[in-house]
Amino acid sequence: MAYATEIVGGVEAQQSTLDQRLEGASEHWSLERIHPIEKCILRLGLYELTYKPDIPARVALNEAIDLAKRFGDDEAWRFVNGVLDKLGAARIQAEQEQ
């Protein structure tokens, strides 16, 4: 419960920054067009990728994909994967090189 509270508070505190980055990475999709469930999953995943270095990037990405598969529509996971993979590419690559 403590972790959930921390993440929700962090996403809320950083929402405008997260949304700017998501808007830039979501080709042909404005935030208004993204389903609210997928938007929340994207914010959560991007928050973990950006502000939680103790969580491996691939873990954060896979958790977001799993959430999208469970709660999004049939193709939501592909969209979430594409956006977060793009935004987290540098961190993912850096971790792979270690």
N, C-alpha and C positions, 0 to 999 in steps of 0.2 A: 504494500500500500504506500509506503514511503517513497519508493521509486516512482510509482505512478503519479503521486502528488508532485514530486520534483519535476518530472517530464512535462506534465500538464502546465505547471507554473512556468517552466522554461519556455515552452512553446508560446504560451500567452505573452510572456515578456518580450519575446523575440519575433512575434508574429509579423510585424511589418517588414523586418529584414528578411525573414524566411519567405514571405510572399513575393518580395521583389526578386529574390533569386529564383523562385519557382516560376514566376511570370517570364523571366528571361530564358529559362530552360524548357519551357512548355511550348514548343513550336506549334503555331497555329491554334493554340488554346489559351484564351484569357482565363484568369482565375474564376471569373463569373461563369464560364462554360463548364468548368470541372465540377463533377458531382461532389456534394459536401463530404461524403464518406471518403472518397479518394483524396480530396483536398486535405482532410485531417490526417490521413495516412501519410501523405507527402510531407506535410509539416512535421509530423512526428519523426519520420525517417530522416529528413534533412536536419532537424534539430540534433538527433543523435550523431549524424555524420559530422556536423559542424562543432557541436559543443560538448560531446562526450567522447574524448579520445581514449577513455578506458574501455569503450565498446569497440571491438574490431569492426571496420567498415563493412566487411562482407556480412557480419552478423546483423548489423543495423539494416542493411539492404535486404537480406533474406527475411528478416522479421516483417519489414514493410510489405514485401511481396506476399508473404503468408497472410497478413491481415487483409490485403487487397483480394486475395483468392477467397478468403472466408467471408468478407463483408461487402466486397464490390461486385460489379457485374462480371460476366464471363471474361471480358478482355481487360478489366481494370488492372490486373497484375502486370500485364505487358506495359501499360502506360506508366505505372508506378516504377517499374524496373527501368524503363528507358530514361525517365526524368532523373531519378536518383542516381542511376549509373553515370549519367552525364555530369551531374553536380558533384558526385563523390569520386570521380575518376582519378583525380590527382592523389587523394588519400588512399584509395584502393591500390593504386600502383605503388605508392610509397611503402605501404604495408607488405605488399608482395615482394618487394626488393629487399626487405629486411631479413 
